[in-house]
Amino acid sequence: MSCTWSWCGRTRLRLRVGKILVLAGVMAVGSLAAANAETVPQPLTPSLRHVLQAYLADPVPDTDPQFSRTKTRVYAIRVTQSGKSEILAYLAGPWTCGSGGCNLLVLVPYRKSYRIISSIDVVEMPIRILRTVSHGRPDIGVWVRDYGKYADTGYEARLRFNGKSYPENPTIPPAQPLLCRVAGEVVMADRSKSELLYR
């Protein structure tokens, strides 16, 4: 039986405990890795930087310094599962964040560069790589703010690869709320290790 709203119950206590357990995973990075998955920090190489800058490119020039794209910071992790490699890039900045969280990109190697296969909105940290796998790629656990009944806690959502991409919005199906513990590895706990996208 899967860990969903109906099975785990909708209580604030479970939500609070869930986030505590997720954050506790930071203390055991590597010991809870997904089956056959390896995670390592991904340097912001020139090719990766170029792809991310192109993603943010907009024909309308920045007119308000407060919303300048140059403030964007990136935290990237490389995940290798069963010979398949992907990069998670968390973009934190005025153009990529809102009241519900920031933008998480999933990229895969493409020729001598990278290709974006998923753009996921309203994502909060911590972000985990779960032990479960869908279509050859690991499931991703992201923290979601909830402005309804659980506004003071939020919850973790599971994002599954469907063969082409991951869900774009973790707050609605096919993303799944996880209100009980699912094994995995915390790969992004906060933004302290992020780098400026524009130098």
TORKE-576012 format. One record per residue (C-alpha): residue number from 1; residue in one letter; x, y, z. Coordinates in Angstrom, 1 decimal, always signed. Layout:
# residues N
R    nr   rest        x        y        z
R   NUM      a        X        Y        Z
...
END
This chain:
# residues 199
R    nr   rest        x        y        z
R     1      m     +0.0     +0.0     +0.0
R     2      s     +1.4     +3.4     -1.0
R     3      c     +2.0     +6.3     +1.4
R     4      t     -0.7     +8.7     +0.4
R     5      w     -3.2    +11.0     +2.2
R     6      s     -5.7     +8.2     +2.8
R     7      w     -3.3     +5.6     +4.2
R     8      c     -1.2     +7.9     +6.5
R     9      g     -3.9    +10.1     +7.8
R    10      r     -4.2    +13.9     +7.7
R    11      t     -2.8    +15.1    +11.0
R    12      r     -0.5    +17.9    +11.8
R    13      l     +1.6    +15.6    +14.0
R    14      r     +2.4    +13.3    +11.1
R    15      l     +3.4    +16.3     +9.0
R    16      r     +5.7    +17.8    +11.6
R    17      v     +7.3    +14.4    +12.3
R    18      g     +7.7    +13.9     +8.5
R    19      k     +9.7    +17.1     +8.0
R    20      i    +11.8    +16.3    +11.1
R    21      l    +12.6    +12.9     +9.6
R    22      v    +13.4    +14.4     +6.2
R    23      l    +15.8    +16.9     +7.7
R    24      a    +17.4    +14.3     +9.9
R    25      g    +18.4    +12.5     +6.7
R    26      v    +21.0    +15.2     +6.2
R    27      m    +23.0    +13.6     +9.0
R    28      a    +23.2    +10.3     +7.1
R    29      v    +23.8    +11.4     +3.5
R    30      g    +24.9     +8.3     +1.5
R    31      s    +23.4     +5.8     +3.8
R    32      l    +19.9     +6.1     +2.4
R    33      a    +20.7     +6.4     -1.3
R    34      a    +18.3     +5.1     -3.8
R    35      a    +19.0     +1.6     -5.0
R    36      n    +22.1     +1.7     -7.3
R    37      a    +21.9     +5.5     -7.3
R    38      e    +24.9     +7.8     -6.6
R    39      t    +24.6    +11.5     -5.9
R    40      v    +27.4    +14.1     -6.0
R    41      p    +27.5    +17.9     -6.1
R    42      q    +27.5    +19.2     -9.7
R    43      p    +29.9    +22.1    -10.5
R    44      l    +28.3    +24.9    -12.4
R    45      t    +30.4    +24.2    -15.6
R    46      p    +30.3    +26.6    -18.6
R    47      s    +28.0    +24.3    -20.5
R    48      l    +25.6    +23.9    -17.7
R    49      r    +25.7    +27.6    -16.9
R    50      h    +24.9    +28.3    -20.6
R    51      v    +21.8    +26.0    -20.6
R    52      l    +20.5    +27.5    -17.4
R    53      q    +21.0    +31.1    -18.7
R    54      a    +19.3    +30.2    -21.9
R    55      y    +16.4    +28.9    -20.0
R    56      l    +16.0    +32.2    -18.2
R    57      a    +16.5    +34.2    -21.4
R    58      d    +13.6    +36.6    -22.1
R    59      p    +13.1    +39.0    -25.0
R    60      v    +11.9    +41.7    -22.6
R    61      p    +14.9    +43.4    -20.9
R    62      d    +15.1    +43.7    -17.2
R    63      t    +13.9    +47.2    -16.2
R    64      d    +13.7    +46.8    -12.4
R    65      p    +16.9    +45.9    -10.6
R    66      q    +14.9    +44.1     -8.0
R    67      f    +13.9    +41.5    -10.5
R    68      s    +17.3    +41.2    -12.3
R    69      r    +18.1    +37.7    -13.4
R    70      t    +21.7    +38.3    -12.3
R    71      k    +20.6    +37.6     -8.7
R    72      t    +19.7    +34.0     -9.6
R    73      r    +21.6    +31.3     -7.6
R    74      v    +21.9    +27.7     -8.6
R    75      y    +22.4    +24.5     -6.5
R    76      a    +23.0    +21.5     -8.7
R    77      i    +23.3    +17.8     -7.9
R    78      r    +24.2    +14.9    -10.3
R    79      v    +22.3    +11.7     -9.8
R    80      t    +23.3     +8.4    -11.5
R    81      q    +20.8     +5.5    -11.5
R    82      s    +21.4     +2.3    -13.4
R    83      g    +23.7     +4.0    -15.8
R    84      k    +21.4     +7.0    -16.4
R    85      s    +22.6    +10.4    -15.3
R    86      e    +20.5    +13.4    -14.5
R    87      i    +21.2    +16.8    -12.9
R    88      l    +18.9    +18.6    -10.4
R    89      a    +19.3    +22.3    -10.6
R    90      y    +17.5    +24.5     -8.1
R    91      l    +17.1    +28.1     -9.3
R    92      a    +16.6    +30.6     -6.6
R    93      g    +16.0    +34.2     -7.7
R    94      p    +13.4    +36.9     -8.4
R    95      w    +12.5    +35.3    -11.7
R    96      t    +12.3    +31.8    -10.5
R    97      c    +10.7    +32.0     -7.0
R    98      g     +7.3    +32.9     -5.8
R    99      s     +5.4    +32.6     -2.5
R   100      g     +5.2    +28.8     -2.9
R   101      g     +8.8    +28.1     -3.6
R   102      c    +11.3    +28.1     -6.5
R   103      n    +12.0    +26.4     -9.8
R   104      l    +13.7    +22.9     -9.9
R   105      l    +15.0    +21.8    -13.3
R   106      v    +15.9    +18.2    -14.2
R   107      l    +18.5    +17.9    -17.0
R   108      v    +20.1    +15.0    -18.8
R   109      p    +23.3    +14.9    -20.8
R   110      y    +22.8    +15.8    -24.5
R   111      r    +25.6    +15.6    -26.9
R   112      k    +28.3    +17.8    -25.3
R   113      s    +25.8    +19.8    -23.2
R   114      y    +22.5    +19.2    -21.4
R   115      r    +18.8    +19.1    -22.2
R   116      i    +16.1    +20.1    -19.8
R   117      i    +13.5    +17.3    -19.4
R   118      s    +11.5    +18.8    -16.5
R   119      s    +10.7    +22.2    -15.1
R   120      i     +9.1    +21.9    -11.7
R   121      d     +7.5    +24.9    -10.0
R   122      v     +6.8    +25.9     -6.3
R   123      v     +9.5    +23.6     -4.9
R   124      e    +10.9    +24.1     -1.3
R   125      m    +13.8    +22.4     +0.3
R   126      p    +14.7    +19.8     +1.5
R   127      i    +14.8    +17.8     -1.7
R   128      r    +15.4    +14.1     -1.6
R   129      i    +16.2    +11.3     -4.0
R   130      l    +13.9     +8.4     -3.0
R   131      r    +14.7     +4.7     -3.1
R   132      t    +11.8     +4.0     -5.4
R   133      v    +12.3     +4.1     -9.2
R   134      s     +9.9     +4.9    -12.0
R   135      h    +10.8     +4.2    -15.7
R   136      g    +14.4     +3.8    -14.8
R   137      r    +14.8     +7.1    -12.9
R   138      p    +14.6     +7.7     -9.2
R   139      d    +11.6     +9.3     -7.7
R   140      i    +12.2    +12.8     -6.3
R   141      g    +10.8    +14.0     -2.9
R   142      v    +10.2    +17.8     -2.6
R   143      w     +8.8    +19.9     +0.2
R   144      v     +5.5    +21.7     -0.6
R   145      r     +4.0    +24.7     +1.2
R   146      d     +0.3    +24.3     +2.0
R   147      y     -1.8    +27.4     +2.4
R   148      g     -4.8    +25.4     +3.4
R   149      k     -5.4    +23.2     +6.5
R   150      y     -1.6    +22.5     +6.9
R   151      a     -0.3    +26.0     +6.3
R   152      d     +1.9    +25.8     +9.4
R   153      t     +3.7    +22.6     +8.3
R   154      g     +3.6    +21.8     +4.6
R   155      y     +4.3    +18.2     +3.4
R   156      e     +6.6    +16.2     +1.2
R   157      a     +5.4    +15.3     -2.4
R   158      r     +6.7    +12.4     -4.5
R   159      l     +7.5    +13.1     -8.1
R   160      r     +7.7    +10.1    -10.4
R   161      f     +9.2    +10.0    -13.9
R   162      n     +6.6     +9.0    -16.5
R   163      g     +9.1     +8.0    -19.2
R   164      k     +9.4    +11.6    -20.6
R   165      s     +9.3    +14.0    -17.6
R   166      y     +8.5    +14.6    -14.0
R   167      p     +5.3    +16.3    -12.8
R   168      e     +5.5    +20.1    -13.3
R   169      n     +3.5    +21.0    -10.2
R   170      p     +4.1    +19.1     -6.9
R   171      t     +0.9    +20.3     -5.4
R   172      i     -1.5    +18.5     -7.8
R   173      p     -1.6    +15.0     -9.3
R   174      p     +0.2    +13.1    -10.6
R   175      a     +2.5    +14.3     -7.8
R   176      q     +1.7    +12.3     -4.6
R   177      p     +1.7    +13.7     -1.0
R   178      l     +3.8    +11.5     +1.2
R   179      l     +2.7    +11.7     +4.8
R   180      c     +4.7     +8.7     +6.1
R   181      r     +8.4     +8.0     +5.9
R   182      v     +9.8     +6.8     +2.6
R   183      a    +13.5     +5.9     +2.5
R   184      g    +15.7     +8.3     +0.5
R   185      e    +18.7    +10.7     +0.6
R   186      v    +18.5    +14.4     +1.3
R   187      v    +20.5    +16.0     -1.6
R   188      m    +19.5    +19.6     -1.1
R   189      a    +18.9    +20.8     +2.5
R   190      d    +19.1    +24.6     +2.0
R   191      r    +20.5    +27.2     -0.3
R   192      s    +23.8    +27.8     +1.4
R   193      k    +25.8    +25.9     -1.2
R   194      s    +24.3    +27.7     -4.2
R   195      e    +26.3    +29.6     -6.8
R   196      l    +25.5    +32.8     -8.7
R   197      l    +24.3    +32.0    -12.2
R   198      y    +25.6    +35.2    -13.7
R   199      r    +29.1    +36.4    -12.8
END
